[in-house]
Amino acid sequence: MANKLKKEHIRPTTLILVIVILGILVYGAVNMFDVFSLTGSAINLSEAKEIIKLDIKDNDYIGLNDKQIIKVNRDGIKAYDLDGYEVWSDTLSVNNYVVKQREPYIAVGSKEEGKKISLFNTKGKVIDITLDNPVIYFSVNEKGGISVIQKLNSGNMVAAYDVNGKYLGGMISYTSNEGYPTSVELSADNKLLLVTYVKTDEPILTSSIRAIAMEEVEGKEGEGVKYGILERGNLIYEVEFIRDNIWVSIGDQKMTWYDMNGNEIKSIANINSIFRPYLYKQSKYGNGFFPIVSSDYPESSIIKRKDKLTFWNAQGTKDFETELQMAANYLYTDERGVVIGSNNQFIGYNKMGSQTFAYKSTVDVNKVFYLSEMRKGIAVSKENVILLTPKRMVK
C-alpha cells in the first residue's frame, strides 16, 4: 500500500486550483494592505457614498469641525452634516484665502495681506475682526482667540484678540532689532502670546521667541514681554501649546519643551520632523499628546525616505513610536489621535498607539478624517467628499 501511494501524483486540475486560490489570497492581501497591516480591533473602512460634489475650479478647502464638514472657497463657507445636508453657510469675498482651524473655531483670512479675519464656529459666523494694518500671518486657539502678525512700514505688530474681538495685547517690533516674525500662537486661556522671529543678518542664523503676557481676566493691563528665548543655529518655525501649562518650540535642529514661565523642561536634537506639527485640538486628558512624523534622512525623496511616527508627551519623552512601512505624505492630528497617509492608503492610530482603521482609496484622495466615536471616516478628493464606513472587523 505504501509503495502504491508513493507512485501516485497530484492531479493537474488540483494543482491548478491550489495555485489559483493562493493567488487570490495574495492579491487580496496586497491590494488591501499594501502599506499598512492592521492589528487588534482596527477596522477596514470602505467608500459608502458621496456626500458632497466638488468643483475643481472652486479650489475648495475641506475640513472637519466637530462632526461638521466645512467647505471654504473664495465665495463663502458652508457646513454640512455627515449626510451631506447643509447646516449653515455664510458669504466671503477673499480671492486668495487662508484657513486656520482649532476645534470648534475656523478663522478665514487672505494671503494677499488683507485686513480682515472672519471667525466661525459650529453655528456659523461669530465675528469679523477688521485691523488697521495688513495681516501677514494669523492663528486661532480653541477659545476663538485670534493672534496676528501685522505689517508696518519699518517693522511688524503682533497682537491678540478674544472671541468677541476685544484687543488683549501685543507689541511692535522692528526688523533691524528683532528680525522677521514667522509665527504666532495664543494660549488656550488667552494669557500668553508666543511669537517666533528669525534674523538672517547675523554670522549664524538666529531664531528668537518672545512670550508676551496678555491682559488678566479681571481687566488689568498685561505685563508686556514676560521672557525671551534666543537660539543660534536653529531655525524655529513653529510653536505649539500641547497642554494648558506646556508649550513646544520646533526647529530644524532641535525641539524644546517649556513651561509657561519659559523654564526649559527638555530639549532633543535632530528630530527631523517631516510635517509642520499642528494640533487641530489639544488633548485635555493624560500627560500631553504631540505626534511627530520624522525621518533620519528628511531630504531624501519620498520613495526612498524611511519615516517613523512618535507620540511625545509633555515631559519630552516618548509614549509610542513605530516605523512606517512607507514614507508618509499626509498627517492629520487632533485630541483623539492621528491619521497617516501614503500612496492613497491611510491608517489611524489612537493616543495609545493602537491602530483604529485602515482605508485604501479607489480614487485619488488627498485628505482623510476619522470620527472614532462613530467608527466612520471622511475622504476628500478633488471631485467629491466621501463617507467611509466599516467594511469588516479585523480580529
MARZAKOL-644058 format. One record per residue (C-alpha): residue number from 1; residue in one letter; z negated, y negated, x negated. Coordinates in steps of 0.001 Angstrom, whole numbers, plus 524288, in hexadecimal, padded with zeros to 5 digits. Layout:
! MARZAKOL-644058
{NUM; 'a'; {Z; Y; X}},
...
! end
This chain:
! MARZAKOL-644058
{1; 'm'; {80000; 80000; 80000}},
{2; 'a'; {7FC95; 7F6E3; 7F4FE}},
{3; 'n'; {8098E; 7F96C; 7EE30}},
{4; 'k'; {810C7; 7F6AB; 7FACE}},
{5; 'l'; {809E3; 7E980; 7FC6F}},
{6; 'k'; {80D56; 7E54E; 7EEA5}},
{7; 'k'; {81BB7; 7E770; 7F164}},
{8; 'e'; {81BF2; 7DF43; 7FDDB}},
{9; 'h'; {820CC; 7D120; 7FCB9}},
{10; 'i'; {81DE0; 7C512; 804C2}},
{11; 'r'; {82894; 7C2F8; 80E9D}},
{12; 'p'; {8315C; 7B6FE; 80BD0}},
{13; 't'; {82EF5; 7B159; 81965}},
{14; 't'; {82038; 7B1D8; 8174A}},
{15; 'l'; {8216C; 7AAFF; 80A20}},
{16; 'i'; {829F7; 7A054; 80FE2}},
{17; 'l'; {8204C; 79E38; 81AFC}},
{18; 'v'; {814EE; 79CC5; 81170}},
{19; 'i'; {81C82; 792F0; 80941}},
{20; 'v'; {82011; 78AE9; 8154F}},
{21; 'i'; {811F0; 78A8C; 81A13}},
{22; 'l'; {80CE7; 78680; 80CBB}},
{23; 'g'; {81763; 77C14; 80BE3}},
{24; 'i'; {81374; 7765E; 818FE}},
{25; 'l'; {80524; 77609; 8151A}},
{26; 'v'; {807FD; 76F62; 8081C}},
{27; 'y'; {8115C; 765AD; 80E61}},
{28; 'g'; {8075C; 76231; 818C2}},
{29; 'a'; {7FC98; 7606D; 80EC2}},
{30; 'v'; {804F1; 757F4; 805F3}},
{31; 'n'; {809EC; 74FA7; 81132}},
{32; 'm'; {7FC9A; 74DD8; 81746}},
{33; 'f'; {7F485; 74BCD; 80B02}},
{34; 'd'; {7FDF0; 74796; 8003B}},
{35; 'v'; {7F441; 73E26; 7FA6D}},
{36; 'f'; {7E731; 74012; 8010C}},
{37; 's'; {7DFE5; 74C9E; 80434}},
{38; 'l'; {7D63B; 74C07; 80F72}},
{39; 't'; {7C874; 75135; 80E7C}},
{40; 'g'; {7BCBB; 752D6; 81773}},
{41; 's'; {7BE5E; 74E0B; 8256C}},
{42; 'a'; {7C95C; 7445C; 82299}},
{43; 'i'; {7D41F; 7437A; 82CC9}},
{44; 'n'; {7E2C0; 7430B; 82B8E}},
{45; 'l'; {7E889; 73770; 832FA}},
{46; 's'; {7F60C; 73723; 838E6}},
{47; 'e'; {7FE4D; 72CDC; 83FB2}},
{48; 'a'; {7FB0F; 72C98; 84E3D}},
{49; 'k'; {80271; 720E9; 8539D}},
{50; 'e'; {807CC; 71372; 850B3}},
{51; 'i'; {7FE29; 708D0; 8547F}},
{52; 'i'; {8053E; 6FC4E; 850A2}},
{53; 'k'; {8138D; 6F9C9; 84D9D}},
{54; 'l'; {815A4; 6F0A6; 84206}},
{55; 'd'; {82124; 6E816; 83E45}},
{56; 'i'; {823C7; 6E838; 82F9B}},
{57; 'k'; {8286A; 6DA02; 83037}},
{58; 'd'; {81AFD; 6D57C; 834CC}},
{59; 'n'; {81443; 6D9DF; 8283E}},
{60; 'd'; {80828; 6DDC6; 82FEA}},
{61; 'y'; {7FAC2; 6DF97; 82A11}},
{62; 'i'; {7F3C1; 6EB1C; 83058}},
{63; 'g'; {7E51B; 6ECEC; 82F2B}},
{64; 'l'; {7D9EE; 6F406; 835B6}},
{65; 'n'; {7CE77; 6EC64; 83B18}},
{66; 'd'; {7C3AD; 6F3D1; 8421E}},
{67; 'k'; {7CCB3; 6FD25; 849AE}},
{68; 'q'; {7D6B0; 6F266; 84BF9}},
{69; 'i'; {7E3FE; 6F25D; 84574}},
{70; 'i'; {7E73B; 6E4B3; 8408C}},
{71; 'k'; {7F52A; 6DFE1; 83F25}},
{72; 'v'; {7F7A9; 6D2CE; 8386A}},
{73; 'n'; {80481; 6CBEE; 835C5}},
{74; 'r'; {8095C; 6BDF1; 8346B}},
{75; 'd'; {80934; 6BBD5; 8432D}},
{76; 'g'; {7FC02; 6C13E; 846F5}},
{77; 'i'; {7F183; 6CB8C; 846E5}},
{78; 'k'; {7EF92; 6D6B3; 8508F}},
{79; 'a'; {7E50E; 6E0FD; 8524B}},
{80; 'y'; {7E7E8; 6EE44; 85864}},
{81; 'd'; {7DF84; 6F9B3; 85C7C}},
{82; 'l'; {7E277; 7076E; 8577E}},
{83; 'd'; {7EB96; 709E6; 862F8}},
{84; 'g'; {7F400; 6FE3F; 85F3E}},
{85; 'y'; {7EF9A; 6F532; 86A21}},
{86; 'e'; {7EDC9; 6E6E4; 8667E}},
{87; 'v'; {7DF92; 6E28D; 8669E}},
{88; 'w'; {7E152; 6D454; 862B4}},
{89; 's'; {7EB04; 6CB7F; 85BBC}},
{90; 'd'; {7EC6B; 6BDD2; 85646}},
{91; 't'; {7F725; 6B57E; 85075}},
{92; 'l'; {7F8F2; 6B1DA; 84228}},
{93; 's'; {802A7; 6A975; 83AF0}},
{94; 'v'; {801F2; 6AE1C; 82CDC}},
{95; 'n'; {80E75; 6B155; 82597}},
{96; 'n'; {80834; 6B7CB; 819CD}},
{97; 'y'; {7FB2E; 6BCDD; 81E8D}},
{98; 'v'; {7EF79; 6C33D; 817ED}},
{99; 'v'; {7E5EB; 6CC0D; 81F36}},
{100; 'k'; {7D800; 6CEE5; 81AD5}},
{101; 'q'; {7CF50; 6D87C; 82218}},
{102; 'r'; {7C0F3; 6DBA6; 82246}},
{103; 'e'; {7BD85; 6E2FE; 82E96}},
{104; 'p'; {7BC6C; 6DDC5; 838F7}},
{105; 'y'; {7C326; 6D13E; 8343B}},
{106; 'i'; {7D137; 6CE1D; 830AB}},
{107; 'a'; {7D503; 6C18D; 829B0}},
{108; 'v'; {7E321; 6BCDF; 82914}},
{109; 'g'; {7E82D; 6B22A; 8202A}},
{110; 's'; {7F466; 6AE52; 818C7}},
{111; 'k'; {7F95F; 6B1EC; 80B37}},
{112; 'e'; {8000B; 6A4AC; 80AA1}},
{113; 'e'; {7F39E; 69CC9; 80871}},
{114; 'g'; {7F13A; 69A07; 816C2}},
{115; 'k'; {7E528; 692DF; 81B86}},
{116; 'k'; {7E121; 69B75; 82702}},
{117; 'i'; {7DA6A; 6A8A0; 8280A}},
{118; 's'; {7D9BF; 6AF85; 83530}},
{119; 'l'; {7CE71; 6B8C2; 837BC}},
{120; 'f'; {7CEC7; 6C3F6; 8419E}},
{121; 'n'; {7C5F3; 6CF2B; 845BC}},
{122; 't'; {7C6FC; 6DA6E; 84F74}},
{123; 'k'; {7C766; 6D0E4; 85AF5}},
{124; 'g'; {7D1BC; 6C78D; 855C1}},
{125; 'k'; {7D18E; 6BA65; 84F09}},
{126; 'v'; {7C470; 6B581; 84A41}},
{127; 'i'; {7C823; 6A8A4; 843B7}},
{128; 'd'; {7D256; 6A12D; 83BEA}},
{129; 'i'; {7CCF0; 69B2F; 82F7D}},
{130; 't'; {7D526; 68F93; 82B01}},
{131; 'l'; {7D2F1; 68AC4; 81D22}},
{132; 'd'; {7D64A; 67E3F; 815FA}},
{133; 'n'; {7DCB8; 684F2; 80A60}},
{134; 'p'; {7E698; 69007; 8088C}},
{135; 'v'; {7E06A; 69D90; 80826}},
{136; 'i'; {7E47E; 6A63B; 7FCBF}},
{137; 'y'; {7DB02; 6B175; 7FF7D}},
{138; 'f'; {7D1B7; 6B55F; 80A5C}},
{139; 's'; {7C921; 6C096; 80EB5}},
{140; 'v'; {7C0BE; 6C47D; 81A56}},
{141; 'n'; {7B3B7; 6CB97; 81B4A}},
{142; 'e'; {7AE09; 6D472; 825CF}},
{143; 'k'; {7A745; 6C91A; 82CAF}},
{144; 'g'; {7B3FA; 6C17E; 82DD7}},
{145; 'g'; {7B087; 6B892; 8227C}},
{146; 'i'; {7BC81; 6B2D5; 81BC0}},
{147; 's'; {7BD2D; 6AFD1; 80D30}},
{148; 'v'; {7C88A; 6A807; 807AC}},
{149; 'i'; {7CE56; 6A294; 7FB36}},
{150; 'q'; {7D4EE; 69587; 7FDCB}},
{151; 'k'; {7DE77; 68ED2; 7F4BE}},
{152; 'l'; {7DB69; 68111; 7EFE7}},
{153; 'n'; {7E36A; 67804; 7E747}},
{154; 's'; {7DC0E; 67B11; 7DAC1}},
{155; 'g'; {7D40A; 686C6; 7DE85}},
{156; 'n'; {7CF4A; 68EFA; 7E9C5}},
{157; 'm'; {7C4FB; 68F37; 7F453}},
{158; 'v'; {7BE28; 69B9E; 7F8AA}},
{159; 'a'; {7B753; 69B5B; 805C1}},
{160; 'a'; {7B18C; 6A403; 81042}},
{161; 'y'; {7B0D5; 6A2CF; 81F11}},
{162; 'd'; {7A97C; 6AAAC; 82937}},
{163; 'v'; {7AF85; 6B14A; 8351C}},
{164; 'n'; {7AEA4; 6A47E; 83CBD}},
{165; 'g'; {7B5C4; 69CC7; 83234}},
{166; 'k'; {7A977; 69627; 82D0F}},
{167; 'y'; {7AA45; 6926C; 81EAF}},
{168; 'l'; {7A031; 69A2E; 816FB}},
{169; 'g'; {7A24A; 69510; 8093C}},
{170; 'g'; {7AB04; 69572; 7FD58}},
{171; 'm'; {7AEC7; 68E66; 7F0EA}},
{172; 'i'; {7B9EA; 6875F; 7EA44}},
{173; 's'; {7BE85; 68C71; 7DD22}},
{174; 'y'; {7C85D; 6872B; 7D363}},
{175; 't'; {7D24E; 68FC9; 7CCAD}},
{176; 's'; {7CF47; 689CC; 7BF6F}},
{177; 'n'; {7C11B; 68E3F; 7C084}},
{178; 'e'; {7C056; 69A91; 7C8BD}},
{179; 'g'; {7CE52; 69F82; 7C840}},
{180; 'y'; {7D5B7; 6A4EF; 7D3EB}},
{181; 'p'; {7CE62; 6AAF6; 7DF79}},
{182; 't'; {7D3A0; 6B87F; 7E2D3}},
{183; 's'; {7CB14; 6BDA3; 7EDE1}},
{184; 'v'; {7BFA4; 6B9F3; 7F68F}},
{185; 'e'; {7B662; 6C1FD; 7FEFF}},
{186; 'l'; {7AB3A; 6BE40; 80824}},
{187; 's'; {79F93; 6C74C; 809DE}},
{188; 'a'; {79D3D; 6CD68; 8173D}},
{189; 'd'; {7915A; 6C4A5; 81993}},
{190; 'n'; {79975; 6B870; 81667}},
{191; 'k'; {78FD2; 6B482; 80BB3}},
{192; 'l'; {79732; 6B71F; 7FF03}},
{193; 'l'; {7A516; 6B388; 7FB53}},
{194; 'l'; {7AB29; 6BA44; 7EF70}},
{195; 'v'; {7B6DF; 6B426; 7E89A}},
{196; 't'; {7BE8E; 6B9F2; 7DD51}},
{197; 'y'; {7C5C2; 6B197; 7D350}},
{198; 'v'; {7CEC7; 6B47F; 7C7EE}},
{199; 'k'; {7D170; 6ABE7; 7BC0B}},
{200; 't'; {7DDD5; 6AE31; 7B443}},
{201; 'd'; {7DC45; 6A341; 7AA40}},
{202; 'e'; {7D162; 6AA1B; 7A2D2}},
{203; 'p'; {7D3DE; 6B209; 7964D}},
{204; 'i'; {7D0B5; 6BDFC; 79E9D}},
{205; 'l'; {7D2C6; 6BF38; 7AD47}},
{206; 't'; {7C639; 6BB1E; 7B409}},
{207; 's'; {7C184; 6BDD3; 7C1D5}},
{208; 's'; {7B5E4; 6B7CB; 7C89E}},
{209; 'i'; {7AEB3; 6B93E; 7D571}},
{210; 'r'; {7A764; 6AE86; 7DC88}},
{211; 'a'; {79D36; 6B21D; 7E6B9}},
{212; 'i'; {79B3A; 6A6D2; 7F02C}},
{213; 'a'; {78FAD; 6A65E; 7F981}},
{214; 'm'; {79343; 6A29A; 8075D}},
{215; 'e'; {78B0C; 69BA9; 81193}},
{216; 'e'; {77F0B; 6A2A4; 81680}},
{217; 'v'; {77EBE; 6A70A; 824B2}},
{218; 'e'; {774B0; 69C8A; 827AE}},
{219; 'g'; {77E55; 6920A; 823AB}},
{220; 'k'; {77978; 68ECF; 81607}},
{221; 'e'; {78394; 68AAA; 80C25}},
{222; 'g'; {788AA; 694BC; 8027F}},
{223; 'e'; {7842A; 6951E; 7F488}},
{224; 'g'; {791C3; 693E5; 7EEBB}},
{225; 'v'; {79550; 69D0E; 7E3A1}},
{226; 'k'; {78ABA; 6A775; 7E33E}},
{227; 'y'; {78FA9; 6AE2F; 7D6DD}},
{228; 'g'; {79BD1; 6B0A9; 7CECF}},
{229; 'i'; {7A12E; 6BC64; 7C76C}},
{230; 'l'; {7AAB7; 6BB70; 7BBFF}},
{231; 'e'; {7B2C3; 6C6C1; 7B6D4}},
{232; 'r'; {7BC40; 6C638; 7AB72}},
{233; 'g'; {7C740; 6D006; 7AA65}},
{234; 'n'; {7C583; 6D506; 7B839}},
{235; 'l'; {7CE65; 6D016; 7C309}},
{236; 'i'; {7C5F3; 6D01A; 7CF57}},
{237; 'y'; {7CF03; 6D0DA; 7DB11}},
{238; 'e'; {7C5DA; 6D4E2; 7E60F}},
{239; 'v'; {7B7CF; 6D410; 7EAB7}},
{240; 'e'; {7B27D; 6DC4B; 7F5F1}},
{241; 'f'; {7A58D; 6DCC1; 7FD21}},
{242; 'i'; {7A275; 6EB3E; 7FE96}},
{243; 'r'; {794E1; 6E96E; 80472}},
{244; 'd'; {78D99; 6DDCB; 809E1}},
{245; 'n'; {786E5; 6DC00; 7FCB2}},
{246; 'i'; {790D6; 6E18A; 7F303}},
{247; 'w'; {79E34; 6DCE2; 7EE97}},
{248; 'v'; {7A820; 6E1DB; 7E4BF}},
{249; 's'; {7B1CF; 6DAFC; 7DBDA}},
{250; 'i'; {7BE45; 6E261; 7D8B3}},
{251; 'g'; {7C600; 6DF2D; 7CC7A}},
{252; 'd'; {7D0D1; 6E539; 7C47C}},
{253; 'q'; {7C70F; 6E978; 7BA07}},
{254; 'k'; {7BA6A; 6EC2B; 7C155}},
{255; 'm'; {7B361; 6EC64; 7CE59}},
{256; 't'; {7A5B4; 6E69D; 7CFAF}},
{257; 'w'; {79B2C; 6E78A; 7DA2F}},
{258; 'y'; {79209; 6DBF1; 7DCF8}},
{259; 'd'; {78709; 6D8A3; 7E63A}},
{260; 'm'; {7878C; 6CC0B; 7EE28}},
{261; 'n'; {78081; 6C494; 7E366}},
{262; 'g'; {78AD1; 6C80C; 7D962}},
{263; 'n'; {782D7; 6D24C; 7D238}},
{264; 'e'; {78B90; 6DCCC; 7CC81}},
{265; 'i'; {788C7; 6EA71; 7D1AB}},
{266; 'k'; {79326; 6F20E; 7CA6D}},
{267; 's'; {7A02F; 6F02C; 7C38F}},
{268; 'i'; {7AA89; 6FA8E; 7C144}},
{269; 'a'; {7B65C; 6F89B; 7B87C}},
{270; 'n'; {7C43D; 6FD49; 7BAA2}},
{271; 'i'; {7C398; 700DD; 7C8FA}},
{272; 'n'; {7D248; 6FE4C; 7C9E6}},
{273; 's'; {7D2FA; 6FC49; 7D896}},
{274; 'i'; {7E08E; 6FEA0; 7DE20}},
{275; 'f'; {7DE70; 6F6E6; 7EAB2}},
{276; 'r'; {7D7CD; 6E9E9; 7ECCB}},
{277; 'p'; {7CB38; 6EEA6; 7F34C}},
{278; 'y'; {7C8F7; 6E980; 80107}},
{279; 'l'; {7BF00; 6EDF9; 80B14}},
{280; 'y'; {7C37A; 6EB6B; 818FE}},
{281; 'k'; {7B579; 6ED97; 81D1F}},
{282; 'q'; {7A93D; 6EEA9; 814D9}},
{283; 's'; {7A100; 6FAE3; 8166B}},
{284; 'k'; {793D8; 6F779; 81C71}},
{285; 'y'; {78D7F; 7048D; 8199D}},
{286; 'g'; {78A79; 70C31; 80D5E}},
{287; 'n'; {78AC8; 70764; 7FF6A}},
{288; 'g'; {79752; 6FFA5; 7FF9C}},
{289; 'f'; {7A558; 70475; 80055}},
{290; 'f'; {7B01B; 6FF5E; 7F75D}},
{291; 'p'; {7BC22; 70826; 7F5D9}},
{292; 'i'; {7C540; 70689; 7EA2E}},
{293; 'v'; {7D20B; 70D5F; 7E6DE}},
{294; 's'; {7D39C; 70CFB; 7D82B}},
{295; 's'; {7DBA9; 712E0; 7CD38}},
{296; 'd'; {7DA1D; 714BF; 7BE9E}},
{297; 'y'; {7E82C; 71015; 7BD72}},
{298; 'p'; {7E9EA; 705B5; 7C808}},
{299; 'e'; {7F680; 70065; 7C21B}},
{300; 's'; {7FD6D; 70D77; 7C360}},
{301; 's'; {80782; 70F7D; 7CE08}},
{302; 'i'; {80275; 71500; 7DAC4}},
{303; 'i'; {809B3; 721B2; 7D7EE}},
{304; 'k'; {80222; 7240A; 7CB50}},
{305; 'r'; {7F547; 71D6D; 7CEA2}},
{306; 'k'; {7E8E1; 7256C; 7D083}},
{307; 'd'; {7DF88; 71F0C; 7DA39}},
{308; 'k'; {7D19D; 721A5; 7DE4B}},
{309; 'l'; {7C99A; 71D11; 7E9DF}},
{310; 't'; {7BB9E; 718C0; 7E739}},
{311; 'f'; {7B10E; 7143E; 7F09A}},
{312; 'w'; {7A7CA; 70AD3; 7E9B2}},
{313; 'n'; {79AB5; 706EA; 7EF60}},
{314; 'a'; {792B9; 6FA63; 7EE5C}},
{315; 'q'; {78C4B; 6FEB4; 7E198}},
{316; 'g'; {7994E; 700B9; 7DAD4}},
{317; 't'; {79891; 70F95; 7DAD0}},
{318; 'k'; {7A21C; 7197D; 7E047}},
{319; 'd'; {79F3D; 71FE0; 7ED4D}},
{320; 'f'; {7AC27; 72748; 7ED7F}},
{321; 'e'; {7B83F; 72926; 7E51E}},
{322; 't'; {7C47D; 73165; 7E64C}},
{323; 'e'; {7D16B; 73279; 7DF3B}},
{324; 'l'; {7DCF5; 72F79; 7E81D}},
{325; 'q'; {7E7EC; 7394D; 7E7DD}},
{326; 'm'; {7F1FD; 72E4D; 7E786}},
{327; 'a'; {7F169; 71FD5; 7E465}},
{328; 'a'; {7EDBB; 71795; 7F031}},
{329; 'n'; {7F609; 70C9A; 7F5B1}},
{330; 'y'; {7ED33; 70954; 8014F}},
{331; 'l'; {7DEA2; 706FA; 802D6}},
{332; 'y'; {7D70C; 702AA; 80ED9}},
{333; 't'; {7C838; 70155; 80E8F}},
{334; 'd'; {7BE07; 6FE13; 818CC}},
{335; 'e'; {7AFD6; 7015A; 81B62}},
{336; 'r'; {7B324; 70F3C; 81FA6}},
{337; 'g'; {7BB48; 713A5; 8140E}},
{338; 'v'; {7C8ED; 712CF; 80E3E}},
{339; 'v'; {7D6F8; 7169E; 810C0}},
{340; 'i'; {7DF6C; 71A08; 804F5}},
{341; 'g'; {7EE39; 71A9D; 805B4}},
{342; 's'; {7F86B; 7209B; 7FCC7}},
{343; 'n'; {806AA; 72396; 7FF7A}},
{344; 'n'; {80552; 722D2; 80E4F}},
{345; 'q'; {7F96C; 72B9C; 80E14}},
{346; 'f'; {7EBE7; 72684; 81165}},
{347; 'i'; {7DE1D; 72BB8; 8107F}},
{348; 'g'; {7D10F; 7263E; 814CF}},
{349; 'y'; {7C384; 72753; 80EDC}},
{350; 'n'; {7B6A2; 72358; 814F5}},
{351; 'k'; {7ABEF; 71C64; 80D4B}},
{352; 'm'; {7A62A; 72958; 808EC}},
{353; 'g'; {7B300; 72D6B; 8029B}},
{354; 's'; {7B66B; 73796; 80CF2}},
{355; 'q'; {7C488; 73829; 81153}},
{356; 't'; {7C677; 733C4; 81F5A}},
{357; 'f'; {7D509; 73545; 821D7}},
{358; 'a'; {7E284; 7373A; 81C10}},
{359; 'y'; {7EF8B; 73288; 82141}},
{360; 'k'; {7FD7E; 73436; 81C89}},
{361; 's'; {806EB; 72ACB; 822F2}},
{362; 't'; {8146E; 72E36; 827E6}},
{363; 'v'; {818AF; 71FFD; 8263D}},
{364; 'd'; {81686; 715D5; 81BA3}},
{365; 'v'; {80875; 71178; 81E0B}},
{366; 'n'; {8020D; 7065A; 8167C}},
{367; 'k'; {7F46F; 705F8; 81CB8}},
{368; 'v'; {7EB09; 70F92; 822DB}},
{369; 'f'; {7DDEB; 70C96; 8294F}},
{370; 'y'; {7D406; 716B7; 82DB6}},
{371; 'l'; {7CA47; 71585; 838DF}},
{372; 's'; {7C065; 71FE4; 8352A}},
{373; 'e'; {7B853; 71F0B; 8419E}},
{374; 'm'; {7C496; 7218F; 849C6}},
{375; 'r'; {7CAF4; 72B2A; 84042}},
{376; 'k'; {7D7A2; 723A3; 84182}},
{377; 'g'; {7E02E; 71C07; 83834}},
{378; 'i'; {7EA10; 71101; 83854}},
{379; 'a'; {7F673; 71183; 83014}},
{380; 'v'; {7FEF9; 7059E; 82D8F}},
{381; 's'; {80D5C; 705FA; 829EC}},
{382; 'k'; {81762; 6FB13; 82985}},
{383; 'e'; {81BDE; 6FE49; 83740}},
{384; 'n'; {80FCA; 7027A; 83EC3}},
{385; 'v'; {80145; 70514; 83F99}},
{386; 'i'; {7FDFB; 71358; 84241}},
{387; 'l'; {7F1E7; 719DE; 847C4}},
{388; 'l'; {7ED41; 7259F; 83FE5}},
{389; 't'; {7E554; 73089; 8461C}},
{390; 'p'; {7DF84; 73D3C; 840D6}},
{391; 'k'; {7E934; 74846; 83F50}},
{392; 'r'; {7DF9A; 752EE; 83BF6}},
{393; 'm'; {7D257; 754E5; 835DF}},
{394; 'v'; {7D1A5; 7595C; 827C0}},
{395; 'k'; {7C64F; 762C0; 825C9}},
! end
